[in-house]
Amino acid sequence: MGEKKEKQSFLNKILDLSEDLISYLAMIFLVAMIVIVSTTVFTRYLFNFTFRWSDEVALLMMIWFGFLGMALGVKNSVHLSIEFFMSLVPDNYQKIVYKIEDLLVGIFGSFMLKYGWDLYNATKTTVLPATQWTRGLLFIMFPLSGILIIIYSTAKFFGVLREEHLTIQSETEKKKKAEGEN
């Protein structure tokens, strides 16, 4: 039992480290995007001049930021879910529904990996007009994000990540619990 906890603790540390790295990378992309777009707006209206590459690089940063954010959303369970429907499910079945959710999110990640890789391969030989970078750079984040989503949803499915879901309790259960504490 102790060895299993050590492995989970080690895996949690690795997943938390990956979250930190991805968060910092996403912050860098966001700051770079803000600086580029602000500079473009400033130079356009003040000097009637823009850098040719600014739109392409800002678009690249926006795509990368969005897909990294999607992967982090899966890890932290902040993706869209409709809690109203979970409140209709009995408490003892909610864990099963959350496992199904993790499985479906993992399947979505595998589709992102497969079709994102296909999209990257289809576009890597063409170039962006202003920067002359490969167009595949716009789409490489699809399969990378898919890999991260698969890793995070698999870790949640097998309980490696601490479960962030709270079971939805009816009002009477909350009152009983509160009365029991008093």
MDTraj code that builds the backbone (N, CA, C; nanometers):
import mdtraj as md
import numpy as np

residues = "MET GLY GLU LYS LYS GLU LYS GLN SER PHE LEU ASN LYS ILE LEU ASP LEU SER GLU ASP LEU ILE SER TYR LEU ALA MET ILE PHE LEU VAL ALA MET ILE VAL ILE VAL SER THR THR VAL PHE THR ARG TYR LEU PHE ASN PHE THR PHE ARG TRP SER ASP GLU VAL ALA LEU LEU MET MET ILE TRP PHE GLY PHE LEU GLY MET ALA LEU GLY VAL LYS ASN SER VAL HIS LEU SER ILE GLU PHE PHE MET SER LEU VAL PRO ASP ASN TYR GLN LYS ILE VAL TYR LYS ILE GLU ASP LEU LEU VAL GLY ILE PHE GLY SER PHE MET LEU LYS TYR GLY TRP ASP LEU TYR ASN ALA THR LYS THR THR VAL LEU PRO ALA THR GLN TRP THR ARG GLY LEU LEU PHE ILE MET PHE PRO LEU SER GLY ILE LEU ILE ILE ILE TYR SER THR ALA LYS PHE PHE GLY VAL LEU ARG GLU GLU HIS LEU THR ILE GLN SER GLU THR GLU LYS LYS LYS LYS ALA GLU GLY GLU ASN".split()
xyz = np.array([
    [0.0825, -0.1197, 0.0000],
    [0.0000, 0.0000, 0.0000],
    [0.0858, 0.1245, 0.0000],
    [0.1940, 0.1260, 0.0795],
    [0.2826, 0.2405, 0.0876],
    [0.3550, 0.2656, -0.0436],
    [0.3917, 0.1559, -0.1136],
    [0.4593, 0.1685, -0.2419],
    [0.3662, 0.2305, -0.3465],
    [0.2390, 0.1942, -0.3414],
    [0.1410, 0.2501, -0.4353],
    [0.1247, 0.4004, -0.4111],
    [0.1204, 0.4399, -0.2838],
    [0.1085, 0.5829, -0.2509],
    [0.2309, 0.6590, -0.2976],
    [0.3501, 0.5990, -0.2831],
    [0.4723, 0.6648, -0.3283],
    [0.4702, 0.6842, -0.4785],
    [0.4235, 0.5826, -0.5523],
    [0.4146, 0.5949, -0.6977],
    [0.3150, 0.7034, -0.7367],
    [0.1992, 0.7054, -0.6688],
    [0.1000, 0.8087, -0.6977],
    [0.1552, 0.9465, -0.6647],
    [0.2264, 0.9578, -0.5545],
    [0.2843, 1.0850, -0.5150],
    [0.3868, 1.1303, -0.6187],
    [0.4682, 1.0375, -0.6655],
    [0.5683, 1.0685, -0.7675],
    [0.5008, 1.1114, -0.8976],
    [0.3977, 1.0377, -0.9393],
    [0.3252, 1.0734, -1.0614],
    [0.2541, 1.2073, -1.0460],
    [0.1982, 1.2333, -0.9271],
    [0.1352, 1.3631, -0.9016],
    [0.2366, 1.4764, -0.9138],
    [0.3580, 1.4526, -0.8629],
    [0.4615, 1.5556, -0.8734],
    [0.4980, 1.5813, -1.0183],
    [0.5076, 1.4761, -1.0974],
    [0.5391, 1.4923, -1.2397],
    [0.4265, 1.5665, -1.3108],
    [0.3022, 1.5280, -1.2818],
    [0.1885, 1.5951, -1.3453],
    [0.1777, 1.7402, -1.3015],
    [0.2061, 1.7672, -1.1743],
    [0.2054, 1.9059, -1.1266],
    [0.3181, 1.9866, -1.1909],
    [0.4343, 1.9243, -1.2082],
    [0.5447, 1.9915, -1.2758],
    [0.5084, 2.0226, -1.4204],
    [0.4446, 1.9260, -1.4874],
    [0.4021, 1.9511, -1.6259],
    [0.3001, 2.0641, -1.6313],
    [0.2120, 2.0694, -1.5322],
    [0.1144, 2.1786, -1.5266],
    [0.1846, 2.3129, -1.5106],
    [0.2849, 2.3177, -1.4238],
    [0.3589, 2.4424, -1.4028],
    [0.4296, 2.4857, -1.5312],
    [0.4958, 2.3909, -1.5968],
    [0.5663, 2.4235, -1.7206],
    [0.4703, 2.4720, -1.8289],
    [0.3595, 2.4029, -1.8430],
    [0.2605, 2.4417, -1.9440],
    [0.2001, 2.5771, -1.9092],
    [0.1758, 2.6012, -1.7822],
    [0.1200, 2.7306, -1.7407],
    [0.2155, 2.8442, -1.7734],
    [0.3441, 2.8260, -1.7435],
    [0.4418, 2.9302, -1.7739],
    [0.4553, 2.9507, -1.9253],
    [0.4533, 2.8422, -1.9981],
    [0.4601, 2.8526, -2.1440],
    [0.3382, 2.9269, -2.1986],
    [0.2215, 2.8936, -2.1469],
    [0.0992, 2.9623, -2.1900],
    [0.1044, 3.1104, -2.1534],
    [0.1592, 3.1428, -2.0355],
    [0.1729, 3.2836, -1.9967],
    [0.2663, 3.3579, -2.0918],
    [0.3744, 3.2926, -2.1293],
    [0.4680, 3.3543, -2.2240],
    [0.3972, 3.3809, -2.3566],
    [0.3201, 3.2822, -2.4041],
    [0.2461, 3.3016, -2.5292],
    [0.1466, 3.4153, -2.5168],
    [0.0774, 3.4232, -2.4054],
    [-0.0213, 3.5291, -2.3863],
    [0.0447, 3.6665, -2.3825],
    [0.1535, 3.6781, -2.3078],
    [0.2238, 3.8070, -2.2998],
    [0.2791, 3.8451, -2.4365],
    [0.3388, 3.7494, -2.5071],
    [0.3920, 3.7780, -2.6404],
    [0.2810, 3.8227, -2.7345],
    [0.1673, 3.7561, -2.7268],
    [0.0543, 3.7922, -2.8119],
    [0.0062, 3.9336, -2.7796],
    [-0.0036, 3.9679, -2.6536],
    [-0.0482, 4.1017, -2.6134],
    [0.0510, 4.2084, -2.6613],
    [0.1796, 4.1808, -2.6445],
    [0.2810, 4.2766, -2.6881],
    [0.2764, 4.2948, -2.8400],
    [0.2658, 4.1859, -2.9130],
    [0.2641, 4.1941, -3.0596],
    [0.1417, 4.2690, -3.1090],
    [0.0250, 4.2329, -3.0574],
    [-0.0981, 4.2987, -3.1024],
    [-0.0981, 4.4464, -3.0614],
    [-0.0553, 4.4768, -2.9413],
    [-0.0505, 4.6169, -2.8970],
    [0.0466, 4.6982, -2.9827],
    [0.1622, 4.6416, -3.0106],
    [0.2599, 4.7099, -3.0954],
    [0.2042, 4.7314, -3.2355],
    [0.1354, 4.6319, -3.2880],
    [0.0767, 4.6440, -3.4204],
    [-0.0269, 4.7551, -3.4253],
    [-0.1128, 4.7585, -3.3271],
    [-0.2151, 4.8640, -3.3215],
    [-0.1483, 5.0004, -3.3067],
    [-0.0511, 5.0094, -3.2179],
    [0.0188, 5.1359, -3.1938],
    [0.0867, 5.1856, -3.3220],
    [0.1630, 5.0991, -3.3876],
    [0.2350, 5.1425, -3.5077],
    [0.1408, 5.1696, -3.6248],
    [0.0313, 5.0955, -3.6313],
    [-0.0640, 5.1175, -3.7411],
    [-0.1274, 5.2557, -3.7317],
    [-0.1702, 5.2939, -3.6138],
    [-0.2409, 5.4218, -3.6009],
    [-0.1474, 5.5408, -3.5842],
    [-0.0295, 5.5178, -3.5299],
    [0.0613, 5.6293, -3.5085],
    [0.1525, 5.6542, -3.6296],
    [0.2019, 5.5469, -3.6895],
    [0.2986, 5.5603, -3.7983],
    [0.2471, 5.5095, -3.9325],
    [0.1231, 5.4597, -3.9349],
    [0.0651, 5.4025, -4.0563],
    [0.1555, 5.2915, -4.1126],
    [0.2061, 5.2082, -4.0214],
    [0.3001, 5.1027, -4.0559],
    [0.2739, 4.9823, -3.9669],
    [0.2835, 4.8640, -4.0233],
    [0.2752, 4.7416, -3.9426],
    [0.3853, 4.6458, -3.9845],
    [0.4262, 4.5637, -3.8914],
    [0.5220, 4.4590, -3.9239],
    [0.4483, 4.3494, -4.0000],
    [0.5067, 4.3005, -4.1059],
    [0.4411, 4.1990, -4.1892],
    [0.4097, 4.0728, -4.1109],
    [0.4954, 4.0376, -4.0201],
    [0.4853, 3.9097, -3.9514],
    [0.3927, 3.9124, -3.8306],
    [0.3494, 4.0282, -3.7875],
    [0.2799, 4.0396, -3.6590],
    [0.1488, 3.9609, -3.6531],
    [0.0703, 3.9647, -3.7588],
    [-0.0575, 3.8917, -3.7559],
    [-0.0374, 3.7410, -3.7487],
    [0.0583, 3.6914, -3.8258],
    [0.0831, 3.5468, -3.8260],
    [0.1354, 3.4979, -3.6908],
    [0.2265, 3.5709, -3.6335],
    [0.2845, 3.5294, -3.5055],
    [0.1796, 3.5408, -3.3944],
    [0.0990, 3.6460, -3.3963],
    [-0.0067, 3.6603, -3.2953],
    [-0.1083, 3.5470, -3.3077],
    [-0.1426, 3.5098, -3.4312],
    [-0.2350, 3.3973, -3.4520],
    [-0.1752, 3.2679, -3.3988],
    [-0.0477, 3.2463, -3.4255],
    [0.0213, 3.1272, -3.3764],
    [0.0180, 3.1226, -3.2236],
    [0.0472, 3.2352, -3.1601],
    [0.0455, 3.2411, -3.0138],
    [-0.0947, 3.2161, -2.9583],
    [-0.1957, 3.2699, -3.0261],
    [-0.3329, 3.2510, -2.9796],
    [-0.3734, 3.1036, -2.9881],
    [-0.3394, 3.0376, -3.0979],
    [-0.3722, 2.8954, -3.1136],
    [-0.2997, 2.8129, -3.0075],
    [-0.1719, 2.8364, -2.9914],
    [-0.0947, 2.7602, -2.8939],
    [-0.1459, 2.7844, -2.7528],
    [-0.1746, 2.9092, -2.7197],
    [-0.2277, 2.9419, -2.5874],
    [-0.3605, 2.8700, -2.5632],
    [-0.4480, 2.8717, -2.6610],
    [-0.5792, 2.8087, -2.6465],
    [-0.5711, 2.6590, -2.6244],
    [-0.4854, 2.5917, -2.6994],
    [-0.4773, 2.4468, -2.6853],
    [-0.4023, 2.4040, -2.5594],
    [-0.3050, 2.4822, -2.5178],
    [-0.2413, 2.4528, -2.3888],
    [-0.3411, 2.4731, -2.2753],
    [-0.4221, 2.5791, -2.2865],
    [-0.5262, 2.6035, -2.1864],
    [-0.6280, 2.4915, -2.1817],
    [-0.6585, 2.4342, -2.2980],
    [-0.7532, 2.3222, -2.3020],
    [-0.6976, 2.2020, -2.2251],
    [-0.5705, 2.1724, -2.2447],
    [-0.5090, 2.0597, -2.1739],
    [-0.5070, 2.0851, -2.0232],
    [-0.4741, 2.2075, -1.9842],
    [-0.4749, 2.2401, -1.8412],
    [-0.6163, 2.2330, -1.7837],
    [-0.7148, 2.2695, -1.8636],
    [-0.8538, 2.2598, -1.8198],
    [-0.8940, 2.1164, -1.7905],
    [-0.8430, 2.0229, -1.8697],
    [-0.8719, 1.8817, -1.8446],
    [-0.8061, 1.8374, -1.7143],
    [-0.6820, 1.8782, -1.6925],
    [-0.6128, 1.8372, -1.5697],
    [-0.6834, 1.8895, -1.4455],
    [-0.7288, 2.0137, -1.4522],
    [-0.7885, 2.0775, -1.3351],
    [-0.9407, 2.0659, -1.3306],
    [-0.9982, 1.9886, -1.4192],
    [-1.1438, 1.9659, -1.4238],
    [-1.2225, 2.0962, -1.4340],
    [-1.1749, 2.1879, -1.5155],
    [-1.2472, 2.3132, -1.5340],
    [-1.3117, 2.3207, -1.6720],
    [-1.3128, 2.2076, -1.7432],
    [-1.3809, 2.2062, -1.8708],
    [-1.5316, 2.2072, -1.8473],
    [-1.6040, 2.2298, -1.9521],
    [-1.7486, 2.2427, -1.9393],
    [-1.8119, 2.1148, -1.8865],
    [-1.8950, 2.1311, -1.7915],
    [-1.9782, 2.0202, -1.7449],
    [-2.1087, 2.0810, -1.6962],
    [-2.2104, 2.0048, -1.7081],
    [-2.3423, 2.0554, -1.6704],
    [-2.3807, 1.9909, -1.5388],
    [-2.3650, 2.0652, -1.4328],
    [-2.3887, 2.0131, -1.2985],
    [-2.5365, 1.9869, -1.2713],
    [-2.6218, 2.0523, -1.3470],
    [-2.7645, 2.0276, -1.3273],
    [-2.7974, 1.8807, -1.3496],
    [-2.7410, 1.8229, -1.4550],
    [-2.7686, 1.6829, -1.4840],
    [-2.7048, 1.5909, -1.3802],
    [-2.5886, 1.6322, -1.3277],
    [-2.5261, 1.5510, -1.2233],
    [-2.6094, 1.5522, -1.0956],
    [-2.6821, 1.6596, -1.0717],
    [-2.7662, 1.6647, -0.9526],
    [-2.8836, 1.5675, -0.9634],
    [-2.9170, 1.5259, -1.0848],
    [-3.0249, 1.4292, -1.1047],
    [-2.9780, 1.2848, -1.0839],
    [-2.8467, 1.2655, -1.0884],
    [-2.7899, 1.1317, -1.0741],
    [-2.7695, 1.1034, -0.9258],
    [-2.8113, 0.9861, -0.8790],
    [-2.7882, 0.9519, -0.7383],
    [-2.6395, 0.9556, -0.7032],
    [-2.6111, 0.9900, -0.5783],
    [-2.4729, 1.0086, -0.5348],
    [-2.3846, 0.8875, -0.5625],
    [-2.4376, 0.7673, -0.5424],
    [-2.3548, 0.6485, -0.5595],
    [-2.3213, 0.6207, -0.7066],
    [-2.3896, 0.6854, -0.8021],
    [-2.3593, 0.6671, -0.9437],
    [-2.2754, 0.7823, -1.0010],
    [-2.2562, 0.8877, -0.9235],
    [-2.1831, 1.0030, -0.9752],
    [-2.0372, 0.9693, -1.0069],
    [-1.9740, 0.8858, -0.9259],
    [-1.8359, 0.8472, -0.9548],
    [-1.8264, 0.7739, -1.0876],
    [-1.9254, 0.6920, -1.1160],
    [-1.9273, 0.6199, -1.2433],
    [-1.9405, 0.7180, -1.3594],
    [-2.0281, 0.8159, -1.3437],
    [-2.0469, 0.9162, -1.4487],
    [-1.9175, 0.9941, -1.4699],
    [-1.8474, 1.0277, -1.3620],
    [-1.7210, 1.0990, -1.3753],
    [-1.6154, 1.0123, -1.4433],
    [-1.6161, 0.8821, -1.4175],
    [-1.5233, 0.7910, -1.4865],
    [-1.5550, 0.7876, -1.6361],
    [-1.6840, 0.7838, -1.6693],
    [-1.7243, 0.7861, -1.8101],
    [-1.6805, 0.9178, -1.8741],
    [-1.6960, 1.0265, -1.7993],
    [-1.6516, 1.1572, -1.8493],
    [-1.5017, 1.1550, -1.8784],
    [-1.4215, 1.1019, -1.7858],
    [-1.2772, 1.0938, -1.8070],
    [-1.2440, 1.0097, -1.9296],
    [-1.3171, 0.9004, -1.9471],
    [-1.2965, 0.8134, -2.0627],
    [-1.3294, 0.8867, -2.1933],
    [-1.4415, 0.9571, -2.1962],
    [-1.4806, 1.0307, -2.3165],
    [-1.3833, 1.1442, -2.3478],
    [-1.3347, 1.2116, -2.2454],
    [-1.2360, 1.3182, -2.2667],
    [-1.1064, 1.2583, -2.3217],
    [-1.0675, 1.1416, -2.2720],
    [-0.9490, 1.0733, -2.3243],
    [-0.9661, 1.0333, -2.4696],
    [-1.0857, 0.9874, -2.5052],
    [-1.1139, 0.9530, -2.6455],
    [-1.1058, 1.0778, -2.7325],
    [-1.1597, 1.1898, -2.6817],
    [-1.1492, 1.3163, -2.7536],
    [-1.0021, 1.3531, -2.7746],
    [-0.9202, 1.3343, -2.6717],
    [-0.7768, 1.3613, -2.6836],
    [-0.7105, 1.2735, -2.7883],
    [-0.7535, 1.1479, -2.7973],
    [-0.6948, 1.0587, -2.8988],
    [-0.7352, 1.1024, -3.0395],
    [-0.8577, 1.1536, -3.0558],
    [-0.8975, 1.2088, -3.1857],
    [-0.8148, 1.3329, -3.2187],
    [-0.7916, 1.4165, -3.1181],
    [-0.7072, 1.5345, -3.1407],
    [-0.5674, 1.4930, -3.1818],
    [-0.5141, 1.3903, -3.1183],
    [-0.3812, 1.3418, -3.1508],
    [-0.3761, 1.2901, -3.2946],
    [-0.4694, 1.2029, -3.3292],
    [-0.4664, 1.1416, -3.4618],
    [-0.4914, 1.2431, -3.5721],
    [-0.6018, 1.3149, -3.5626],
    [-0.6374, 1.4065, -3.6703],
    [-0.5530, 1.5337, -3.6683],
    [-0.5050, 1.5728, -3.5511],
    [-0.4123, 1.6849, -3.5445],
    [-0.2800, 1.6512, -3.6116],
    [-0.2346, 1.5277, -3.5914],
    [-0.1111, 1.4840, -3.6561],
    [-0.1298, 1.4794, -3.8077],
    [-0.2444, 1.4293, -3.8513],
    [-0.2739, 1.4284, -3.9954],
    [-0.2765, 1.5702, -4.0518],
    [-0.3381, 1.6622, -3.9802],
    [-0.3442, 1.8019, -4.0235],
    [-0.2048, 1.8632, -4.0283],
    [-0.1242, 1.8347, -3.9268],
    [0.0136, 1.8840, -3.9264],
    [0.0897, 1.8321, -4.0483],
    [0.0799, 1.7017, -4.0740],
    [0.1513, 1.6434, -4.1878],
    [0.1039, 1.7007, -4.3205],
    [-0.0249, 1.7319, -4.3294],
    [-0.0793, 1.7866, -4.4538],
    [-0.0347, 1.9309, -4.4770],
    [0.0008, 2.0029, -4.3706],
    [0.0323, 2.1449, -4.3844],
    [0.1795, 2.1783, -4.3618],
    [0.2605, 2.0818, -4.3232],
    [0.3988, 2.1131, -4.2882],
    [0.4848, 2.1507, -4.4078],
    [0.4420, 2.1181, -4.5271],
    [0.5232, 2.1507, -4.6447],
    [0.4904, 2.2880, -4.7026],
    [0.3800, 2.3485, -4.6607],
    [0.3471, 2.4829, -4.7072],
    [0.4011, 2.5849, -4.6074],
    [0.4175, 2.7077, -4.6539],
    [0.4747, 2.8102, -4.5667],
    [0.3778, 2.9251, -4.5491],
    [0.3922, 2.9917, -4.4369],
    [0.3146, 3.1130, -4.4111],
    [0.3755, 3.2268, -4.4933],
    [0.2948, 3.3129, -4.5512],
    [0.3484, 3.4120, -4.6452],
    [0.4422, 3.5161, -4.5836],
    [0.4143, 3.5645, -4.4660],
    [0.4948, 3.6734, -4.4104],
    [0.6207, 3.6230, -4.3408],
    [0.6081, 3.5206, -4.2585],
    [0.7230, 3.4734, -4.1807],
    [0.8042, 3.3668, -4.2532],
    [0.7438, 3.3039, -4.3514],
    [0.8051, 3.1917, -4.4234],
    [0.8271, 3.0703, -4.3333],
    [0.7549, 3.0652, -4.2217],
    [0.7581, 2.9486, -4.1347],
    [0.6641, 2.8441, -4.1921],
    [0.6864, 2.7196, -4.1558],
    [0.5970, 2.6141, -4.2015],
    [0.4584, 2.6337, -4.1411],
    [0.3573, 2.6117, -4.2236],
    [0.2195, 2.6252, -4.1773],
    [0.1869, 2.5195, -4.0719],
    [0.2640, 2.4141, -4.0693],
    [0.2441, 2.3100, -3.9693],
    [0.2594, 2.3604, -3.8267],
    [0.3350, 2.4694, -3.8072],
    [0.3490, 2.5270, -3.6734],
    [0.2144, 2.5710, -3.6166],
    [0.1226, 2.6115, -3.7045],
    [-0.0096, 2.6502, -3.6556],
    [-0.0846, 2.5310, -3.5978],
    [-0.0555, 2.4121, -3.6504],
    [-0.1357, 2.2950, -3.6149],
    [-0.0633, 2.1927, -3.5288],
    [0.0642, 2.2124, -3.4991],
    [0.1375, 2.1151, -3.4186],
    [0.0833, 2.1062, -3.2762],
    [0.0187, 2.2121, -3.2317],
    [-0.0341, 2.2113, -3.0948],
    [-0.1555, 2.1185, -3.0813],
    [-0.2239, 2.0860, -3.1914],
    [-0.3378, 1.9930, -3.1836],
    [-0.2930, 1.8568, -3.1307],
    [-0.1951, 1.7897, -3.1959],
    [-0.1559, 1.6586, -3.1420],
    [-0.0855, 1.6677, -3.0067],
    [-0.0080, 1.7732, -2.9839],
    [0.0577, 1.7868, -2.8534],
    [-0.0448, 1.8044, -2.7421],
    [-0.1453, 1.8845, -2.7676],
    [-0.2523, 1.9015, -2.6700],
    [-0.3291, 1.7709, -2.6523],
    [-0.3477, 1.6974, -2.7611],
    [-0.4138, 1.5675, -2.7529],
    [-0.3390, 1.4713, -2.6626],
    [-0.2064, 1.4712, -2.6725],
    [-0.1245, 1.3851, -2.5860],
    [-0.1439, 1.4237, -2.4400],
    [-0.1385, 1.5532, -2.4122],
    [-0.1563, 1.5994, -2.2742],
    [-0.2953, 1.5642, -2.2214],
    [-0.3971, 1.5801, -2.3057],
    [-0.5335, 1.5472, -2.2637],
    [-0.5448, 1.3986, -2.2336],
    [-0.4832, 1.3153, -2.3156],
    [-0.4853, 1.1710, -2.2911],
    [-0.4164, 1.1390, -2.1583],
    [-0.3015, 1.1991, -2.1348],
    [-0.2274, 1.1735, -2.0105],
    [-0.3091, 1.2164, -1.8892],
    [-0.3637, 1.3385, -1.8940],
    [-0.4375, 1.3897, -1.7786],
    [-0.5675, 1.3132, -1.7559],
    [-0.6398, 1.2809, -1.8618],
    [-0.7665, 1.2089, -1.8419],
    [-0.7404, 1.0648, -1.7965],
    [-0.6334, 1.0044, -1.8438],
    [-0.5983, 0.8696, -1.7982],
    [-0.5591, 0.8722, -1.6506],
    [-0.4821, 0.9740, -1.6117],
    [-0.4429, 0.9866, -1.4705],
    [-0.5653, 1.0075, -1.3822],
    [-0.6605, 1.0860, -1.4295],
    [-0.7831, 1.1054, -1.3513],
    [-0.8653, 0.9774, -1.3470],
    [-0.8724, 0.9069, -1.4584],
    [-0.9516, 0.7836, -1.4647],
    [-0.9001, 0.6805, -1.3650],
    [-0.7677, 0.6670, -1.3560],
    [-0.7093, 0.5672, -1.2664],
    [-0.6820, 0.6204, -1.1266],
    [-0.7247, 0.7433, -1.0987],
    [-0.7139, 0.7972, -0.9648],
    [-0.5763, 0.8478, -0.9271],
    [-0.4881, 0.8646, -1.0256],
    [-0.3556, 0.9172, -0.9954],
    [-0.3669, 1.0638, -0.9563],
    [-0.4447, 1.1386, -1.0324],
    [-0.4717, 1.2781, -0.9956],
    [-0.5759, 1.2786, -0.8864],
    [-0.5578, 1.3665, -0.7906],
    [-0.6568, 1.3783, -0.6851],
    [-0.7902, 1.4183, -0.7466],
    [-0.8926, 1.3544, -0.7032],
    [-1.0247, 1.3805, -0.7599],
    [-1.0742, 1.5164, -0.7155],
    [-1.1004, 1.6028, -0.8116],
    [-1.1451, 1.7385, -0.7811],
    [-1.2976, 1.7481, -0.7776],
    [-1.3614, 1.6438, -0.8253],
    [-1.5076, 1.6480, -0.8299],
    [-1.5650, 1.6329, -0.6899],
    [-1.6619, 1.7101, -0.6606],
    [-1.7351, 1.6942, -0.5356],
    [-1.8682, 1.6311, -0.5705],
    [-1.9075, 1.5350, -0.4939],
    [-2.0380, 1.4781, -0.5220],
    [-2.1440, 1.5807, -0.4884],
    [-2.2408, 1.5861, -0.5703],
    [-2.3478, 1.6831, -0.5516],
    [-2.4442, 1.6258, -0.4482],
    [-2.4691, 1.7041, -0.3463],
    [-2.5552, 1.6565, -0.2391],
    [-2.6856, 1.7340, -0.2408],
    [-2.7878, 1.6643, -0.2067],
    [-2.9158, 1.7326, -0.1978],
    [-2.9160, 1.8223, -0.0740],
    [-3.0088, 1.9121, -0.0699],
    [-3.0169, 2.0062, 0.0422],
    [-3.0402, 1.9341, 0.1747],
    [-3.1197, 1.8283, 0.1718],
    [-3.1461, 1.7558, 0.2973],
    [-3.0188, 1.6878, 0.3481],
    [-2.9371, 1.6338, 0.2570],
    [-2.8127, 1.5706, 0.2993],
    [-2.7177, 1.6727, 0.3593],
    [-2.7142, 1.7925, 0.3003],
    [-2.6283, 1.8980, 0.3543],
    [-2.6736, 1.9383, 0.4939],
    [-2.8076, 1.9449, 0.5151],
    [-2.8611, 1.9818, 0.6463],
    [-2.8290, 1.8739, 0.7491],
    [-2.8460, 1.7462, 0.7089],
    [-2.8148, 1.6352, 0.8003],
    [-2.6683, 1.6384, 0.8408],
    [-2.5836, 1.6651, 0.7432],
    [-2.4411, 1.6699, 0.7714],
    [-2.4090, 1.7853, 0.8664],
    [-2.4712, 1.9002, 0.8409],
    [-2.4491, 2.0166, 0.9268],
    [-2.5004, 1.9920, 1.0677],
    [-2.6159, 1.9261, 1.0810],
    [-2.6711, 1.8969, 1.2120],
    [-2.5844, 1.7962, 1.2874],
    [-2.5270, 1.7014, 1.2140],
    [-2.4413, 1.6008, 1.2747],
    [-2.3140, 1.6609, 1.3304],
    [-2.2664, 1.7704, 1.2689],
    [-2.1442, 1.8362, 1.3149],
    [-2.1701, 1.9201, 1.4393],
    [-2.2946, 1.9655, 1.4583],
    [-2.3270, 2.0522, 1.5731],
    [-2.3510, 1.9762, 1.6969],
])
top = md.Topology()
chain = top.add_chain()
for i, resn in enumerate(residues, 1):
    res = top.add_residue(resn, chain, resSeq=i)
    for name in ("N", "CA", "C"):
        top.add_atom(name, md.element.get_by_symbol(name[0]), res)
traj = md.Trajectory(xyz[None], top)
